[in-house]
Structures are given as structure tokens and as C-alpha cells.
Amino acid sequence: MLKVNNHQIYKDDKPFFYLADTCWSAFTNISNSDWKYYLDYRKQQGFDAIQINVLKQWDASGDDLNLYPFPITRHEDGSYSFDYTKINEKYFDRAEQMLFEMQKHDMVPVLVLMWCNYVPGTWASHLAINNQFPYEQIENYVKYVTNRFKKFNPIYFVSGDTDFPTEETIKYYREVFKVAKENDPNAIYTFHIKGRYEELPEEFKKQIDFFSYQSGHNFEGQHTAYDIPMHQRSLGFDKPIINTEPCYEQISYSRNMYGRYSAKDVRAASWSSVLSGANAGITYGAHGIWSWHHTGATFGVVEGEGFDSPFDWHDAIHFNGANDIAFLKHIMEKEFPNGCQPTNIKINKEESIRSAINDKKDKMIIYLPTNTKIDLKDSDFNEKNSHATITDLLTYNTKNLDWFKPKTLNMSNVQSDSIIILSKE
């Protein structure tokens, strides 16, 4: 059973560091044998949650299963329509079996109830190639899903990648949230909102169990990985915060901008989030896993965000960035089991160098994107009271770090990004 207390999530009364993989298209795209392989692999890496869209992901890669939550009619122009009045029992039978497999692996399902392309007024509603969900069918669908899946103790994303531009949009999500909570009151709820966005209607913000945001895939918006949680904490938000969609590894920069995010970019977004107030966990994504892509398959609707082609999932599952983020989890569970709080100091006058301390304030962790000396004049850690180690995030090698001056740490020989941990003796 999952619960929330202050800034952390607990599972069976023990701290639970949320480490989710993004697999939005699981229910529509993944064969049973591939699903078992995928779960085995991610579990071995240290993942404890998987984010899945209950409905068909609008920008999923082409699939061979031809199995959907409702009867589907395809049109000559490439669009399609669902008959939302008829729930496809076979689809949900299979989804339930997939969740049973997750349960065997002791992994938490994180289920999106209604992605933004199904809801009027959202940014994706203007681009979607599917018909939108009739308001009068929401209750039947949400009641069915939550009653069927609540035995798996899921976390629910009421929304997926959404904004809230109109009263009709808010009305839709109000109904989804209400019906879900009525039928699964013990679950944990949040909203997955669009990239670089933190505006959530106040009525929802008061009810959510944790705040979910995504720093996303826009090259110019990567600073939101740390800006958003810092801002939310400054506003007094006192529940867990999680970046549930940092940049995916090897996804291209959005809006048709040339370039792809590397494992280092993912590390930067992830460590920056966790050390800036979003310390309840982190999510990883691989470009080829979230859409479950096979070489030669079609790839979703790219006009909205302008993404380049994904990798085949057989390759994407082996991206090393997943191990990097699992290592982040390992460090946080080992060194900061009760969580960490941002220091609110600007080290070296550089925003991208992020730092946090533990509850006893006798341990400090710093994420260093590029190697340099570290000026700690604004902290109470110094040469006389602290021991420092540095871990190379490319090799995971850890070594002692010397002081250059009483309040300045020397530069190491690390050639990539790193984390520094200071412990008061």
C-alpha cells in the first residue's frame, strides 16, 4: 500500500523512491513475451514503477496487435474514431494480465486515465487524429477502469500531458478525478501536465497527493527541471514533487530542432530535479520504449512537437542512461533515506550546479555538470568539519576530494559530470 507523508512516498510504511520507466504504449503495442522480457530487464536495473497510458497513446508507434479499449473505425485521411459507448473487454483482460506480471515483479503501475488528446480545449485536441471522449461516457469508463485495476494499488495520473485552457477542459478532468476517487479512494492521484508548465487549477492542487511536472524535451526549457520544483516549494507546496518526464534519452529536441538528448543530458535533468525539491523520485524515458517502436513502423503524430524517429525498442532498452538513473536512486536511498532538501545557495554563481542537504544537515550533495573548483563560502561545510568524495557519473568510480582552500573544494580529474557528497565528521 502506498501512502504520502510530507515530501516522501511510502510503500508498506517504508520510504519509497519512485523510479519509473516511461512506457505509455504498453497496453496497445507490446506482445506478452516482450512484456515479460521488458519487466525482467527493468526490474534488474532497479526500476520500481512504470508509467502507462490506459487508452491508446496518440503518438505511439505503429502496432501489430490491433487491440484497443473501444471499437475503432479508421478513415481514409488517416484519422480514426472510437465508439466510447462499448468497452472492449478483451483489451482490459489483457491489460489486467500485464498488470499481474508487474505485480509479480513488485512494480507499481502508474496509469494515465485520460490523455490530453481525448479532451476538448487542450493543446493536443487541435492536432489529434482521434475523436474526443464524450463527457457523458466519462463516468462509465473511469468507473470501469478503477474498479478493475484497484487491486494492483496503482498511482493514477488523472491527465496526460495536459494544459487547462478552458472551463470545458477543467470540467472534463474534474469528472475524471471525482469518479476515480469515488471508486478507488485509497489510490494516490496526481496530474501529468504538459512540458515546462506548472499551472494546475487550485481545486486540483488541493486534492492531489503529489505534484507531477515535466521538464520535457524543449532545448530552451531544460532549466525547468530545477526552476519548477524550487518555485513550487517557494509557494509553500509541502507534498512530494516528482519530475515525471525529463528529457528522454535519444529523443530529438522538440519543434524540429536538430539534435538528440544524450545520457548526460538525462542525468543533468534528473539530478537537477531531485536536488531542487523534486526529491520523491524521478522518471526515465528512452526514445523507442515509450512509443514501443519497431524498425519500419509508423511513428505517431509528430507535427505537434516535431520529434525525429525513435530507435527500435530492442536497442532503446539497452541505452545506458537507464542505469545512470538507477544509480541516482541507489545514491539517494543509501545516502539520503529520509530525503533531501535544496540548499537554496548558488554555488559558483551558477544555476546549473544544484545542491541539497539531509534532514540532519550534516550531509550535502552537489550535482556538478562540468568539472571545476567548488566555492562553498555560502554553506557551513568547510575543510575543518567535512570530508568530501566525488563520484564520476560516467564510470561510477568514487574517490576522496581534497580541499583547495578552507571553503573551496579542489577540482578532480573527472572528465564528465559528477556528484560530490560532503559529510560532517
VOPAGU-2260 file (C-alpha; in pm, 1 decimal, decimal comma):
REM VOPAGU-2260
SITE   aa  ch    i         X         Y         Z
SITE  MET   A    0       0,0       0,0       0,0
SITE  LEU   A    1     130,7     342,6     -97,7
SITE  LYS   A    2      97,0     648,0     123,1
SITE  VAL   A    3     226,6    1003,1     123,0
SITE  ASN   A    4     387,6    1176,0     419,9
SITE  ASN   A    5     541,2    1521,7     387,3
SITE  HIS   A    6     781,1    1520,1      90,4
SITE  GLN   A    7     805,6    1143,4      50,6
SITE  ILE   A    8     607,0     844,4     -70,7
SITE  TYR   A    9     596,0     533,7     147,0
SITE  LYS   A   10     527,3     174,9      48,0
SITE  ASP   A   11     428,4     -62,5     326,4
SITE  ASP   A   12     539,2     208,6     571,3
SITE  LYS   A   13     892,8     226,8     428,4
SITE  PRO   A   14    1036,1     514,8     219,8
SITE  PHE   A   15     971,0     450,8    -147,6
SITE  PHE   A   16    1191,1     627,7    -402,0
SITE  TYR   A   17     977,0     645,4    -715,6
SITE  LEU   A   18    1187,3     530,8   -1011,3
SITE  ALA   A   19     954,5     495,1   -1308,2
SITE  ASP   A   20    1016,4     399,2   -1667,0
SITE  THR   A   21     803,0     560,5   -1936,2
SITE  CYS   A   22     611,0     302,0   -2137,1
SITE  TRP   A   23     298,3     491,3   -2239,0
SITE  SER   A   24     209,3     249,1   -2521,1
SITE  ALA   A   25     237,4     -77,7   -2328,9
SITE  PHE   A   26    -125,6    -190,0   -2345,2
SITE  THR   A   27    -163,7    -140,6   -2721,5
SITE  ASN   A   28     182,3    -221,4   -2855,4
SITE  ILE   A   29     369,1    -483,4   -2651,7
SITE  SER   A   30     336,7    -859,5   -2703,5
SITE  ASN   A   31     309,8   -1077,2   -2393,1
SITE  SER   A   32     655,0   -1230,8   -2438,5
SITE  ASP   A   33     818,1    -890,2   -2493,2
SITE  TRP   A   34     639,9    -755,7   -2186,8
SITE  LYS   A   35     793,6   -1024,3   -1964,8
SITE  TYR   A   36    1138,6    -957,8   -2106,7
SITE  TYR   A   37    1094,6    -584,9   -2057,2
SITE  LEU   A   38     981,2    -623,1   -1695,6
SITE  ASP   A   39    1266,9    -860,6   -1613,2
SITE  TYR   A   40    1521,8    -619,4   -1758,0
SITE  ARG   A   41    1390,7    -303,8   -1594,3
SITE  LYS   A   42    1345,9    -477,9   -1257,7
SITE  GLN   A   43    1707,9    -594,4   -1265,8
SITE  GLN   A   44    1813,1    -234,9   -1329,1
SITE  GLY   A   45    1625,4    -113,6   -1021,7
SITE  PHE   A   46    1302,7      35,9   -1157,7
SITE  ASP   A   47    1004,0       8,8    -925,7
SITE  ALA   A   48     726,4     176,1   -1130,5
SITE  ILE   A   49     609,0     200,2   -1491,8
SITE  GLN   A   50     403,3     483,1   -1643,0
SITE  ILE   A   51     134,1     354,3   -1882,2
SITE  ASN   A   52    -149,0     518,1   -2073,6
SITE  VAL   A   53    -473,2     324,1   -2020,2
SITE  LEU   A   54    -600,6     444,9   -2358,7
SITE  LYS   A   55    -426,3     437,0   -2695,6
SITE  GLN   A   56    -130,0     677,0   -2696,0
SITE  TRP   A   57    -198,3     927,8   -2973,2
SITE  ASP   A   58     167,7     943,9   -3081,9
SITE  ALA   A   59     252,3     575,8   -3031,1
SITE  SER   A   60     448,0     386,6   -3292,9
SITE  GLY   A   61     263,9     152,9   -3527,3
SITE  ASP   A   62     145,7    -170,9   -3367,1
SITE  ASP   A   63      66,4    -523,9   -3482,8
SITE  LEU   A   64    -176,0    -625,8   -3207,5
SITE  ASN   A   65    -476,9    -431,7   -3339,5
SITE  LEU   A   66    -629,7    -436,1   -2991,1
SITE  TYR   A   67    -785,1    -120,7   -2847,0
SITE  PRO   A   68   -1002,4     -22,3   -2548,2
SITE  PHE   A   69   -1302,5      54,5   -2770,9
SITE  PRO   A   70   -1417,3     -49,2   -3119,3
SITE  ILE   A   71   -1220,2     152,0   -3374,0
SITE  THR   A   72   -1306,9     284,2   -3719,8
SITE  ARG   A   73   -1023,2     402,0   -3940,9
SITE  HIS   A   74   -1077,8     671,5   -4201,0
SITE  GLU   A   75    -916,3     732,7   -4539,6
SITE  ASP   A   76    -747,1    1052,0   -4421,0
SITE  GLY   A   77    -554,4     859,4   -4154,5
SITE  SER   A   78    -774,7     958,8   -3862,6
SITE  TYR   A   79    -974,6     713,7   -3654,7
SITE  SER   A   80   -1281,1     709,5   -3431,6
SITE  PHE   A   81   -1360,8     509,3   -3119,1
SITE  ASP   A   82   -1706,8     401,5   -3012,0
SITE  TYR   A   83   -1675,5     505,8   -2647,9
SITE  THR   A   84   -2011,1     350,1   -2559,9
SITE  LYS   A   85   -1867,3      -2,4   -2594,0
SITE  ILE   A   86   -1579,1    -112,3   -2372,1
SITE  ASN   A   87   -1363,0    -385,7   -2526,7
SITE  GLU   A   88   -1339,5    -649,0   -2253,3
SITE  LYS   A   89   -1058,7    -835,0   -2434,0
SITE  TYR   A   90    -837,9    -528,6   -2423,3
SITE  PHE   A   91    -881,9    -489,7   -2049,4
SITE  ASP   A   92    -847,1    -863,0   -1987,1
SITE  ARG   A   93    -504,5    -843,5   -2147,5
SITE  ALA   A   94    -413,7    -521,0   -1967,4
SITE  GLU   A   95    -504,9    -686,3   -1638,9
SITE  GLN   A   96    -276,4    -980,7   -1713,9
SITE  MET   A   97       4,0    -735,6   -1788,4
SITE  LEU   A   98     -51,2    -571,4   -1450,3
SITE  PHE   A   99     -42,9    -913,1   -1283,2
SITE  GLU   A  100     302,0    -958,5   -1435,5
SITE  MET   A  101     403,9    -621,3   -1292,3
SITE  GLN   A  102     273,1    -729,5    -953,9
SITE  LYS   A  103     494,2   -1040,1    -968,4
SITE  HIS   A  104     789,7    -808,9   -1022,6
SITE  ASP   A  105     683,1    -587,4    -730,1
SITE  MET   A  106     648,4    -287,1    -958,9
SITE  VAL   A  107     389,8     -10,8    -920,4
SITE  PRO   A  108     163,6      68,0   -1218,1
SITE  VAL   A  109     125,4     440,5   -1282,7
SITE  LEU   A  110    -182,5     469,5   -1501,5
SITE  VAL   A  111    -296,0     768,2   -1706,7
SITE  LEU   A  112    -675,0     786,0   -1710,2
SITE  MET   A  113    -722,7    1040,7   -1990,6
SITE  TRP   A  114    -450,2    1182,4   -2212,4
SITE  CYS   A  115    -497,9    1537,1   -2334,8
SITE  ASN   A  116    -584,7    1443,5   -2694,4
SITE  TYR   A  117    -914,6    1295,0   -2571,5
SITE  VAL   A  118   -1025,8    1617,7   -2401,6
SITE  PRO   A  119   -1166,3    1933,9   -2566,4
SITE  GLY   A  120    -966,9    2255,8   -2547,7
SITE  THR   A  121    -623,7    2112,5   -2473,8
SITE  TRP   A  122    -324,0    2189,4   -2691,5
SITE  ALA   A  123    -335,7    1836,2   -2838,4
SITE  SER   A  124    -707,8    1843,2   -2910,0
SITE  HIS   A  125    -631,9    2066,5   -3208,5
SITE  LEU   A  126    -383,9    1814,8   -3350,9
SITE  ALA   A  127    -538,9    1482,7   -3255,6
SITE  ILE   A  128    -644,6    1237,2   -3524,6
SITE  ASN   A  129    -893,6    1064,5   -3293,9
SITE  ASN   A  130   -1242,7    1169,3   -3191,4
SITE  GLN   A  131   -1265,5    1318,0   -2842,9
SITE  PHE   A  132   -1424,8    1149,2   -2545,2
SITE  PRO   A  133   -1794,2    1232,3   -2491,5
SITE  TYR   A  134   -1842,4    1385,8   -2149,5
SITE  GLU   A  135   -2141,1    1162,3   -2075,3
SITE  GLN   A  136   -1924,3     848,8   -2119,5
SITE  ILE   A  137   -1654,2     950,6   -1870,3
SITE  GLU   A  138   -1823,0     806,6   -1562,7
SITE  ASN   A  139   -1878,2     462,9   -1715,5
SITE  TYR   A  140   -1519,5     439,9   -1844,5
SITE  VAL   A  141   -1341,9     568,8   -1532,4
SITE  LYS   A  142   -1558,0     360,2   -1301,2
SITE  TYR   A  143   -1484,8      50,1   -1506,5
SITE  VAL   A  144   -1108,0     109,9   -1514,6
SITE  THR   A  145   -1062,6     198,4   -1148,7
SITE  ASN   A  146   -1279,3     -86,1   -1023,2
SITE  ARG   A  147   -1090,3    -330,6   -1240,0
SITE  PHE   A  148    -737,9    -207,9   -1163,5
SITE  LYS   A  149    -756,3    -100,2    -798,8
SITE  LYS   A  150    -641,3    -443,2    -678,0
SITE  PHE   A  151    -297,3    -354,3    -817,0
SITE  ASN   A  152    -263,2     -49,0    -586,9
SITE  PRO   A  153    -180,6     188,5    -873,2
SITE  ILE   A  154     -84,3     551,1    -884,1
SITE  TYR   A  155    -317,3     744,0   -1114,9
SITE  PHE   A  156    -233,5    1030,9   -1344,9
SITE  VAL   A  157    -576,9    1187,8   -1388,4
SITE  SER   A  158    -446,6    1361,1   -1701,4
SITE  GLY   A  159    -169,9    1307,9   -1952,1
SITE  ASP   A  160      44,9    1590,4   -2092,8
SITE  THR   A  161    -234,4    1839,0   -2047,8
SITE  ASP   A  162    -293,8    2208,6   -2007,6
SITE  PHE   A  163    -617,2    2363,4   -1876,1
SITE  PRO   A  164    -706,3    2644,5   -2118,6
SITE  THR   A  165   -1085,8    2626,6   -2099,8
SITE  GLU   A  166   -1361,3    2567,5   -1846,7
SITE  GLU   A  167   -1469,9    2266,8   -2053,2
SITE  THR   A  168   -1124,6    2113,9   -2016,9
SITE  ILE   A  169   -1137,3    2159,0   -1640,1
SITE  LYS   A  170   -1490,5    2018,2   -1632,1
SITE  TYR   A  171   -1373,4    1700,9   -1806,0
SITE  TYR   A  172   -1085,0    1642,0   -1568,3
SITE  ARG   A  173   -1298,8    1730,6   -1267,5
SITE  GLU   A  174   -1530,8    1444,8   -1364,4
SITE  VAL   A  175   -1244,7    1201,6   -1425,1
SITE  PHE   A  176   -1092,4    1286,3   -1086,9
SITE  LYS   A  177   -1423,0    1267,4    -899,8
SITE  VAL   A  178   -1527,6     930,9   -1038,9
SITE  ALA   A  179   -1182,3     781,0    -988,8
SITE  LYS   A  180   -1161,3     886,1    -624,5
SITE  GLU   A  181   -1512,0     760,1    -556,3
SITE  ASN   A  182   -1423,8     415,7    -687,3
SITE  ASP   A  183   -1062,5     387,1    -570,8
SITE  PRO   A  184   -1028,8     619,1    -269,9
SITE  ASN   A  185    -711,0     451,0    -144,2
SITE  ALA   A  186    -504,9     520,8    -457,0
SITE  ILE   A  187    -254,5     802,9    -497,6
SITE  TYR   A  188    -350,9    1072,3    -750,5
SITE  THR   A  189    -174,5    1343,2    -944,3
SITE  PHE   A  190    -195,6    1520,1   -1282,6
SITE  HIS   A  191      61,9    1476,4   -1557,7
SITE  ILE   A  192      75,2    1822,1   -1715,2
SITE  LYS   A  193     242,3    1949,6   -2029,7
SITE  GLY   A  194     611,4    2024,3   -2056,9
SITE  ARG   A  195     760,2    2328,0   -1877,4
SITE  TYR   A  196     414,1    2401,4   -1733,5
SITE  GLU   A  197     322,9    2420,0   -1365,7
SITE  GLU   A  198     -19,7    2581,3   -1363,4
SITE  LEU   A  199    -274,4    2343,1   -1211,2
SITE  PRO   A  200    -627,3    2458,0   -1119,2
SITE  GLU   A  201    -634,2    2527,5    -746,6
SITE  GLU   A  202    -918,7    2283,8    -686,6
SITE  PHE   A  203    -699,8    2001,5    -820,3
SITE  LYS   A  204    -384,1    2116,1    -646,9
SITE  LYS   A  205    -557,8    2093,9    -311,0
SITE  GLN   A  206    -660,2    1732,8    -375,3
SITE  ILE   A  207    -352,8    1576,1    -536,3
SITE  ASP   A  208    -121,2    1352,1    -334,4
SITE  PHE   A  209     192,3    1478,5    -508,1
SITE  PHE   A  210     283,1    1736,4    -771,0
SITE  SER   A  211     392,7    1596,9   -1106,1
SITE  TYR   A  212     562,9    1811,7   -1367,8
SITE  GLN   A  213     772,0    1750,7   -1678,2
SITE  SER   A  214    1077,4    1949,2   -1776,9
SITE  GLY   A  215    1024,8    1782,8   -2113,4
SITE  HIS   A  216    1209,9    1789,9   -2442,8
SITE  ASN   A  217    1235,7    2155,3   -2542,5
SITE  PHE   A  218    1601,7    2255,2   -2565,3
SITE  GLU   A  219    1547,1    2603,9   -2427,2
SITE  GLY   A  220    1333,9    2476,9   -2138,8
SITE  GLN   A  221    1571,9    2238,1   -1964,3
SITE  HIS   A  222    1616,7    2481,1   -1673,9
SITE  THR   A  223    1259,6    2399,7   -1567,4
SITE  ALA   A  224    1394,4    2072,9   -1425,1
SITE  TYR   A  225    1507,9    2277,3   -1125,0
SITE  ASP   A  226    1309,4    2600,5   -1164,1
SITE  ILE   A  227     966,6    2438,8   -1126,3
SITE  PRO   A  228    1024,1    2245,8    -802,0
SITE  MET   A  229    1208,1    2541,3    -648,1
SITE  HIS   A  230     916,2    2766,8    -737,3
SITE  GLN   A  231     657,6    2523,8    -603,1
SITE  ARG   A  232     846,2    2494,7    -273,5
SITE  SER   A  233     868,3    2874,4    -253,1
SITE  LEU   A  234     488,4    2886,2    -290,2
SITE  GLY   A  235     456,3    2657,1      11,4
SITE  PHE   A  236     368,1    2329,9    -162,5
SITE  ASP   A  237     452,7    2075,3     107,2
SITE  LYS   A  238     379,9    1738,4     -53,5
SITE  PRO   A  239     604,7    1520,8    -271,5
SITE  ILE   A  240     713,7    1658,3    -609,5
SITE  ILE   A  241     835,4    1439,6    -897,2
SITE  ASN   A  242     961,0    1523,9   -1244,0
SITE  THR   A  243     765,3    1255,1   -1428,3
SITE  GLU   A  244     900,2    1342,2   -1772,4
SITE  PRO   A  245    1255,3    1473,2   -1801,2
SITE  CYS   A  246    1404,4    1465,8   -2149,6
SITE  TYR   A  247    1401,8    1112,5   -2290,7
SITE  GLU   A  248    1733,7     961,1   -2383,7
SITE  GLN   A  249    1794,4     990,9   -2761,4
SITE  ILE   A  250    1470,4    1178,6   -2827,7
SITE  SER   A  251    1528,5    1472,5   -3058,0
SITE  TYR   A  252    1487,2    1830,2   -2942,7
SITE  SER   A  253    1126,1    1927,2   -2994,0
SITE  ARG   A  254     989,6    2163,1   -3260,4
SITE  ASN   A  255    1200,2    2003,3   -3536,0
SITE  MET   A  256    1523,9    2133,2   -3384,9
SITE  TYR   A  257    1820,7    1919,6   -3490,7
SITE  GLY   A  258    1989,2    1717,9   -3215,0
SITE  ARG   A  259    1913,2    1443,8   -2961,1
SITE  TYR   A  260    1941,0    1424,6   -2583,8
SITE  SER   A  261    2232,3    1219,2   -2455,2
SITE  ALA   A  262    2260,6    1015,6   -2136,9
SITE  LYS   A  263    2442,9    1311,8   -1982,4
SITE  ASP   A  264    2151,5    1543,4   -2065,7
SITE  VAL   A  265    1917,1    1299,4   -1892,9
SITE  ARG   A  266    2145,1    1283,6   -1587,3
SITE  ALA   A  267    2153,7    1662,2   -1570,3
SITE  ALA   A  268    1776,1    1694,4   -1580,4
SITE  SER   A  269    1726,5    1412,2   -1330,2
SITE  TRP   A  270    1983,3    1510,6   -1068,6
SITE  SER   A  271    1882,7    1876,8   -1101,7
SITE  SER   A  272    1521,6    1786,6   -1031,1
SITE  VAL   A  273    1586,6    1566,0    -730,1
SITE  LEU   A  274    1825,2    1814,5    -565,9
SITE  SER   A  275    1590,6    2109,9    -621,2
SITE  GLY   A  276    1284,1    1994,0    -429,9
SITE  ALA   A  277    1150,1    1714,7    -653,4
SITE  ASN   A  278    1307,9    1458,1    -425,7
SITE  ALA   A  279    1037,7    1189,3    -403,1
SITE  GLY   A  280    1163,7    1020,1    -718,0
SITE  ILE   A  281    1232,3    1056,6   -1087,4
SITE  THR   A  282    1119,7     911,9   -1421,0
SITE  TYR   A  283    1332,3     787,8   -1708,5
SITE  GLY   A  284    1235,8     760,5   -2073,7
SITE  ALA   A  285    1403,9     605,9   -2379,1
SITE  HIS   A  286    1308,6     716,5   -2729,8
SITE  GLY   A  287    1180,5     387,7   -2866,0
SITE  ILE   A  288    1044,1     243,7   -2540,7
SITE  TRP   A  289     770,9     497,9   -2461,1
SITE  SER   A  290     614,6     457,2   -2807,4
SITE  TRP   A  291     728,5      90,8   -2834,5
SITE  HIS   A  292     885,9     126,4   -3175,7
SITE  HIS   A  293     985,6    -139,6   -3428,0
SITE  THR   A  294    1213,8     -55,3   -3718,5
SITE  GLY   A  295     999,9      32,8   -4019,6
SITE  ALA   A  296     686,4     103,8   -3816,0
SITE  THR   A  297     499,9     431,0   -3841,2
SITE  PHE   A  298     564,6     684,8   -3568,2
SITE  GLY   A  299     267,1     866,4   -3424,4
SITE  VAL   A  300     174,7    1228,0   -3474,7
SITE  VAL   A  301     495,1    1430,7   -3492,8
SITE  GLU   A  302     353,4    1759,2   -3616,4
SITE  GLY   A  303     276,6    1884,9   -3266,0
SITE  GLU   A  304     617,3    1850,9   -3103,2
SITE  GLY   A  305     828,8    1772,2   -3408,7
SITE  PHE   A  306    1026,9    1469,0   -3292,0
SITE  ASP   A  307    1267,7    1270,7   -3507,8
SITE  SER   A  308    1228,2     891,8   -3547,6
SITE  PRO   A  309    1263,5     666,2   -3242,8
SITE  PHE   A  310    1510,8     381,5   -3210,9
SITE  ASP   A  311    1388,6      23,8   -3230,9
SITE  TRP   A  312    1284,3     -79,5   -2880,2
SITE  HIS   A  313    1532,8    -369,5   -2886,0
SITE  ASP   A  314    1808,7    -108,3   -2899,3
SITE  ALA   A  315    1643,8     156,9   -2682,3
SITE  ILE   A  316    1602,6     -74,2   -2383,9
SITE  HIS   A  317    1982,8    -100,4   -2365,0
SITE  PHE   A  318    2052,4     273,8   -2353,3
SITE  ASN   A  319    2292,0     327,2   -2064,3
SITE  GLY   A  320    2101,6     626,2   -1929,2
SITE  ALA   A  321    1860,2     390,9   -1756,4
SITE  ASN   A  322    2148,7     256,5   -1547,8
SITE  ASP   A  323    2253,9     613,4   -1468,7
SITE  ILE   A  324    1913,3     697,4   -1326,2
SITE  ALA   A  325    1900,5     368,8   -1135,6
SITE  PHE   A  326    2235,2     474,0    -985,0
SITE  LEU   A  327    2072,5     802,9    -880,7
SITE  LYS   A  328    1810,3     600,3    -695,0
SITE  HIS   A  329    2082,9     391,1    -531,4
SITE  ILE   A  330    2265,2     700,4    -406,2
SITE  MET   A  331    1951,6     864,9    -271,7
SITE  GLU   A  332    1835,4     552,1     -89,6
SITE  LYS   A  333    2182,6     490,7      57,3
SITE  GLU   A  334    2288,5     843,1     148,5
SITE  PHE   A  335    1955,8    1025,1     190,3
SITE  PRO   A  336    1698,5     764,0     301,7
SITE  ASN   A  337    1480,1    1033,7     457,4
SITE  GLY   A  338    1500,1    1258,2     153,8
SITE  CYS   A  339    1688,4    1581,4      93,1
SITE  GLN   A  340    1605,1    1949,4      78,3
SITE  PRO   A  341    1751,9    2206,3    -162,7
SITE  THR   A  342    2012,0    2436,8      -9,7
SITE  ASN   A  343    1890,8    2744,1    -199,0
SITE  ILE   A  344    2250,6    2858,6    -243,9
SITE  LYS   A  345    2404,1    2943,3    -580,3
SITE  ILE   A  346    2736,8    2763,0    -596,3
SITE  ASN   A  347    2999,3    2940,0    -809,9
SITE  LYS   A  348    2718,4    3178,7    -910,4
SITE  GLU   A  349    2596,8    2901,8   -1145,2
SITE  GLU   A  350    2230,6    2793,0   -1150,9
SITE  SER   A  351    2303,1    2455,2   -1311,0
SITE  ILE   A  352    2513,3    2340,3   -1012,9
SITE  ARG   A  353    2245,9    2203,5    -780,9
SITE  SER   A  354    2280,9    2105,9    -415,3
SITE  ALA   A  355    2076,3    1964,2    -129,8
SITE  ILE   A  356    2118,8    1859,7     235,2
SITE  ASN   A  357    1974,5    1583,1     451,3
SITE  ASP   A  358    1731,7    1627,2     739,5
SITE  LYS   A  359    2013,5    1641,0     998,7
SITE  LYS   A  360    2200,2    1899,4     789,9
SITE  ASP   A  361    2523,4    1706,0     831,1
SITE  LYS   A  362    2539,6    1577,5     473,1
SITE  MET   A  363    2534,4    1774,4     149,0
SITE  ILE   A  364    2519,4    1653,6    -210,6
SITE  ILE   A  365    2614,7    1857,9    -515,7
SITE  TYR   A  366    2547,5    1783,9    -883,0
SITE  LEU   A  367    2833,8    1921,0   -1090,5
SITE  PRO   A  368    2756,7    1930,0   -1466,5
SITE  THR   A  369    3110,7    2032,2   -1566,6
SITE  ASN   A  370    3428,1    1987,1   -1362,5
SITE  THR   A  371    3554,6    2289,0   -1171,4
SITE  LYS   A  372    3657,5    2401,1    -823,0
SITE  ILE   A  373    3364,1    2439,1    -584,6
SITE  ASP   A  374    3324,5    2754,9    -376,8
SITE  LEU   A  375    3127,9    2677,4     -57,1
SITE  LYS   A  376    3150,9    3018,3     105,5
SITE  ASP   A  377    2771,5    3033,8     140,1
SITE  SER   A  378    2745,6    2697,3     320,6
SITE  ASP   A  379    2859,2    2581,6     663,6
SITE  PHE   A  380    3063,8    2292,8     520,4
SITE  ASN   A  381    3438,7    2354,3     529,7
SITE  GLU   A  382    3782,0    2193,7     543,7
SITE  LYS   A  383    3774,9    2153,3     922,3
SITE  ASN   A  384    3433,7    1992,4     967,9
SITE  SER   A  385    3371,9    1794,6     647,9
SITE  HIS   A  386    3500,4    1507,8     438,7
SITE  ALA   A  387    3428,6    1512,7      63,4
SITE  THR   A  388    3401,0    1241,8    -201,2
SITE  ILE   A  389    3335,1    1274,3    -572,6
SITE  THR   A  390    3166,3    1016,6    -797,2
SITE  ASP   A  391    3221,3    1016,7   -1171,7
SITE  LEU   A  392    2876,0     967,4   -1323,8
SITE  LEU   A  393    3026,8     820,8   -1639,1
SITE  THR   A  394    3216,8     540,9   -1460,8
SITE  TYR   A  395    3052,1     538,1   -1113,0
SITE  ASN   A  396    3403,0     548,7    -959,9
SITE  THR   A  397    3423,2     727,7    -624,9
SITE  LYS   A  398    3730,5     890,2    -470,5
SITE  ASN   A  399    3815,2    1135,5    -196,1
SITE  LEU   A  400    3817,6    1502,4    -292,2
SITE  ASP   A  401    4070,7    1741,8    -139,5
SITE  TRP   A  402    4016,0    2095,4     -22,2
SITE  PHE   A  403    4185,6    2372,4    -217,4
SITE  LYS   A  404    4110,1    2635,0      45,8
SITE  PRO   A  405    3916,2    2614,2     375,7
SITE  LYS   A  406    3588,3    2682,8     188,9
SITE  THR   A  407    3682,5    2565,8    -161,1
SITE  LEU   A  408    3695,6    2209,9    -296,9
SITE  ASN   A  409    3969,7    2126,0    -541,2
SITE  MET   A  410    3899,0    2021,0    -897,4
SITE  SER   A  411    3917,8    1644,9    -956,0
SITE  ASN   A  412    4025,2    1460,8   -1270,3
SITE  VAL   A  413    3667,1    1366,1   -1361,0
SITE  GLN   A  414    3603,0    1436,7   -1728,7
SITE  SER   A  415    3223,5    1423,8   -1723,2
SITE  ASP   A  416    2954,6    1528,6   -1477,7
SITE  SER   A  417    2974,8    1416,6   -1117,0
SITE  ILE   A  418    2821,5    1424,8    -772,4
SITE  ILE   A  419    3004,4    1545,3    -464,1
SITE  ILE   A  420    2897,9    1432,6    -117,6
SITE  LEU   A  421    3018,1    1621,9     189,6
SITE  SER   A  422    2979,6    1462,2     531,5
SITE  LYS   A  423    3042,8    1642,9     857,5
SITE  GLU   A  424    3282,0    1446,8    1074,5
